[in-house]
Amino acid sequence: MLGRYGMELRLLTYVVTIAEEGSLSGAARRLHLTQPTLSRQLRELERQVGGALFTRTGRGLSPTPAGEALVRRARTVLAEARAALDEARLAGQGLSGRFTITFAGSGINGPLGAALGRLRRELPRVDLRLRESFNDTEMSAAVLDGHCDLAVQRLPARDARLATQVWWREPLTLFLPAGHPLAHGSEPAPLSALGQVPLVLWPREVSPRSHDEIVALCHHAGVVPRIGAEGHSVQTLLALVAAGFGAAVLADSHRTLRRVGVTPRPLAGTSTVLHLVWRADDTGPLLQRVLAVLTELRAG
């Protein structure tokens, strides 16, 4: 019902149809109503409006000024109602709505870039929001507090309220100054190579788990890491490598950046993983659509 007038959307449909057909008989046929039923509905609508909506002419029925005003506004209202129903239907199918993904900046150079492009193509009605982050803890927290719907990160928080899925696995690579002796080998470098060159790392206060992961590799190889420099972004890390400050341990996909003065060499026996992370209690259809697209991409 619409306010004190008690006007239903179906009555608006009736008055628009009468205006389009120009007769009660034609409108009744189109609406699958009897003509007396439609006449009663029109009289009720005119009673609510307080005046005639149509007048008889040689060609049938024509809207009065009041009828023209009502038909014009009724078309707008009906179009909005149809749009609302369509939007609700699409949202219920996971084909529209807002979806926010937070992701590790390091992941965009690998499969994540292609995945985001595919999401845009396959879910064009979804308002896809992106938030880059360099901190695994912050990404997981953003999912937990509802600011983000999905995180694509390497080291998710261990929390029972989060659901996680291994999405992509790729080797780790040692990015070396082009002139360093280790840069001339073609086979994967052994872990012991981490003791033969200073390391360019993420600051621990920025990305503690990434920092600790690389330090743990050194300890596993039985070497004490030497820190040559620290950087807050992949671009900075690689620039420091090119300048000769040391080598950086990064996901192999970063070789696509093709930094001048840097030579990538696979690091034997290592890998890193991208996880999909979402709230365990989120069963929304849009999340399920996004997960299906990403899972299919991984399988392909």
C-alpha positions in Angstrom: 0.0 0.0 0.0 1.2 3.5 -0.7 0.4 5.9 2.1 -3.1 7.0 2.9 -4.3 6.5 -0.7 -4.1 2.8 -0.4 -2.9 2.5 -4.0 -1.4 -0.8 -5.1 1.1 -1.3 -7.8 -1.5 -3.4 -9.7 -3.8 -0.3 -9.9 -0.9 1.7 -11.4 -0.4 -1.1 -13.9 -4.1 -0.9 -14.8 -4.1 2.8 -15.4 -1.0 2.6 -17.6 -2.5 -0.2 -19.6 -5.7 1.7 -20.2 -3.8 4.7 -21.4 -1.7 2.5 -23.8 -4.7 0.6 -25.2 -7.1 3.6 -25.3 -10.0 1.4 -24.3 -11.3 -0.6 -21.3 -11.9 -3.6 -23.5 -8.4 -3.7 -25.0 -6.8 -3.1 -21.6 -9.0 -5.9 -20.0 -7.9 -8.4 -22.7 -4.3 -7.5 -22.2 -4.6 -7.7 -18.4 -6.6 -11.0 -18.5 -9.5 -9.3 -16.6 -13.2 -9.0 -17.4 -14.2 -5.5 -18.5 -16.6 -5.0 -15.5 -13.8 -5.9 -13.1 -11.4 -3.4 -14.7 -14.2 -0.7 -14.7 -14.6 -1.2 -10.9 -10.9 -0.9 -10.3 -10.8 2.3 -12.4 -13.7 3.8 -10.4 -11.9 2.9 -7.2 -8.7 4.6 -8.4 -10.6 7.7 -9.5 -12.3 7.8 -6.1 -8.9 7.8 -4.4 -7.6 10.5 -6.8 -10.7 12.6 -6.4 -11.5 13.1 -10.1 -11.8 11.5 -13.5 -8.6 9.9 -15.0 -10.0 9.3 -18.5 -12.5 10.9 -20.8 -14.3 9.4 -23.8 -13.3 10.7 -27.2 -14.0 9.6 -30.8 -11.0 7.3 -30.6 -11.9 5.7 -27.2 -10.5 6.8 -23.9 -7.9 9.6 -23.4 -6.3 10.6 -20.1 -7.5 13.8 -18.4 -4.8 16.1 -17.0 -5.0 14.2 -13.8 -4.7 10.9 -15.7 -1.7 12.1 -17.7 0.1 13.1 -14.4 -0.7 9.7 -12.8 0.3 7.7 -15.9 3.6 9.6 -16.2 4.5 9.0 -12.5 3.0 5.4 -12.6 5.4 4.4 -15.3 8.4 5.6 -13.3 7.1 3.8 -10.1 6.5 0.6 -12.0 9.9 0.7 -13.7 11.5 1.2 -10.3 9.5 -1.7 -8.9 10.7 -4.0 -11.7 14.2 -2.8 -11.3 14.0 -3.6 -7.5 12.7 -7.1 -8.2 15.4 -7.7 -10.8 18.1 -6.5 -8.4 16.8 -8.7 -5.6 16.7 -11.7 -7.9 20.2 -11.1 -9.1 21.5 -10.6 -5.6 19.8 -13.8 -4.5 21.6 -15.6 -7.3 25.0 -14.1 -6.4 25.1 -12.0 -9.6 25.0 -8.5 -8.1 25.9 -6.7 -5.0 29.1 -5.3 -3.5 32.1 -7.5 -2.8 35.4 -6.4 -1.3 38.6 -8.3 -1.7 41.8 -7.5 0.2 45.0 -9.0 -1.3 48.7 -9.1 -0.8 50.4 -6.7 -3.1 52.9 -9.5 -4.0 50.1 -11.7 -5.3 48.9 -9.3 -8.1 51.9 -10.2 -10.3 50.8 -13.9 -10.4 47.5 -15.6 -10.8 45.5 -13.0 -8.8 45.7 -10.4 -11.6 44.1 -12.8 -14.1 41.6 -13.9 -11.5 40.4 -10.3 -10.8 40.0 -9.8 -14.6 37.9 -13.0 -14.8 35.7 -11.9 -11.9 35.0 -8.6 -13.7 34.0 -10.4 -16.9 31.9 -13.1 -15.3 30.2 -11.0 -12.7 29.7 -7.6 -14.5 26.9 -6.5 -12.2 29.0 -6.9 -9.0 30.6 -3.8 -7.5 34.0 -5.3 -7.0 36.1 -3.3 -4.5 39.8 -4.0 -4.0 42.1 -3.3 -1.1 45.8 -3.9 -1.3 47.7 -4.7 1.9 51.2 -5.6 2.9 50.2 -7.0 6.3 48.8 -10.5 6.6 47.4 -9.8 10.1 45.5 -6.8 8.9 44.0 -8.7 5.9 42.6 -11.5 8.1 41.3 -8.9 10.6 39.5 -7.0 7.8 37.7 -10.2 6.9 36.7 -10.9 10.5 35.4 -7.4 11.1 33.3 -7.4 7.9 35.3 -4.7 6.1 36.3 -7.2 3.4 34.5 -10.3 2.1 37.6 -12.2 1.0 41.3 -12.1 1.5 43.9 -13.5 -0.9 47.0 -13.8 1.3 49.9 -16.0 2.0 49.8 -16.4 5.8 46.2 -16.1 7.1 45.5 -15.7 10.8 44.8 -18.9 12.8 41.2 -18.2 13.9 38.3 -20.6 14.1 36.0 -17.9 12.7 37.9 -17.9 9.4 37.6 -20.5 6.7 40.7 -20.9 4.6 41.5 -22.7 1.3 44.8 -23.3 -0.4 44.3 -21.6 -3.7 47.7 -21.3 -5.5 51.2 -22.7 -4.8 54.3 -21.5 -6.6 58.0 -21.8 -6.0 60.1 -19.2 -4.2 62.8 -17.6 -6.2 66.1 -15.8 -5.2 66.3 -12.5 -6.9 69.9 -11.6 -7.2 72.0 -8.6 -8.3 72.8 -9.4 -12.0 76.6 -9.3 -11.3 76.6 -11.6 -8.3 78.3 -15.0 -8.8 75.1 -16.9 -7.8 73.2 -15.2 -10.6 75.2 -17.1 -13.3 73.8 -20.6 -12.4 70.9 -22.0 -14.4 69.9 -24.8 -12.0 67.9 -24.0 -8.8 70.1 -22.5 -6.1 70.4 -24.6 -2.9 69.1 -23.2 0.4 72.6 -22.8 1.5 72.9 -20.0 -1.0 71.0 -17.8 1.5 74.2 -17.7 3.5 76.3 -16.5 0.6 74.6 -13.1 0.0 73.0 -10.4 2.2 69.2 -10.5 2.2 66.8 -7.7 1.3 63.7 -8.3 3.5 60.3 -6.9 4.4 60.6 -5.1 7.8 59.3 -7.3 10.5 57.0 -4.7 11.8 55.3 -4.4 8.4 55.0 -8.1 7.6 56.2 -10.2 10.5 55.1 -13.6 9.1 56.7 -13.0 5.7 59.9 -11.8 7.4 59.9 -14.8 9.7 59.3 -17.2 6.9 62.5 -16.2 5.1 64.5 -16.2 8.3 63.2 -19.7 9.0 64.4 -20.8 5.6 67.9 -19.7 6.6 67.8 -21.5 9.9 66.6 -24.6 8.1 69.6 -24.4 5.8 71.8 -23.9 8.8 72.9 -20.4 8.0 72.7 -17.1 9.9 70.9 -14.5 7.7 72.6 -11.2 7.0 70.3 -8.3 6.5 71.5 -6.1 3.7 68.5 -3.8 3.5 64.7 -3.6 4.1 61.9 -2.4 1.8 58.2 -1.8 2.1 57.1 -2.9 -1.4 58.2 -5.4 -4.0 59.4 -2.6 -6.3 61.6 -1.2 -3.5 63.0 -4.7 -2.7 63.9 -5.3 -6.3 65.4 -1.8 -6.7 67.6 -2.5 -3.7 68.6 -5.8 -5.2 69.5 -4.1 -8.5 71.6 -1.6 -6.5 73.6 -4.4 -5.0 72.3 -4.4 -1.4 71.6 -8.1 -1.5 69.1 -10.7 -2.7 65.4 -11.0 -2.1 63.4 -14.1 -1.6 60.0 -13.7 -3.4 57.4 -15.7 -5.1 58.5 -16.7 -8.6 55.7 -14.8 -10.3 57.6 -11.6 -9.5 60.0 -12.4 -12.4 57.3 -10.9 -14.7 58.3 -7.5 -13.4 61.6 -7.9 -15.3 63.6 -5.5 -13.2 66.8 -4.4 -15.0 69.9 -5.4 -13.0 68.1 -8.3 -11.3 68.5 -12.0 -12.1 66.0 -14.5 -10.7 67.1 -18.0 -9.8 64.7 -20.6 -8.4 65.3 -21.6 -4.8 65.4 -25.4 -4.5 62.9 -27.2 -2.4 60.8 -24.2 -1.5 57.3 -22.9 -2.3 54.8 -20.3 -1.1 51.1 -20.5 -1.0 48.2 -18.1 -1.6 45.1 -18.8 0.5 41.6 -17.7 0.1 40.2 -16.5 3.4 36.6 -15.7 4.3 34.3 -15.7 7.3 33.3 -19.2 8.2 29.7 -18.1 8.8 29.3 -16.4 5.4 27.1 -18.5 3.3 26.0 -15.7 0.9 25.5 -16.6 -2.8 27.9 -13.9 -4.0 30.7 -15.3 -2.0 30.0 -18.8 -3.3 30.0 -17.4 -6.9 33.4 -15.7 -6.3 34.9 -18.9 -4.7 33.6 -21.0 -7.6 35.2 -18.7 -10.2 38.6 -18.7 -8.3 38.5 -22.5 -7.8 37.7 -23.1 -11.4 40.6 -20.8 -12.4 43.0 -22.8 -10.2 41.7 -26.1 -11.7 42.2 -24.8 -15.2 
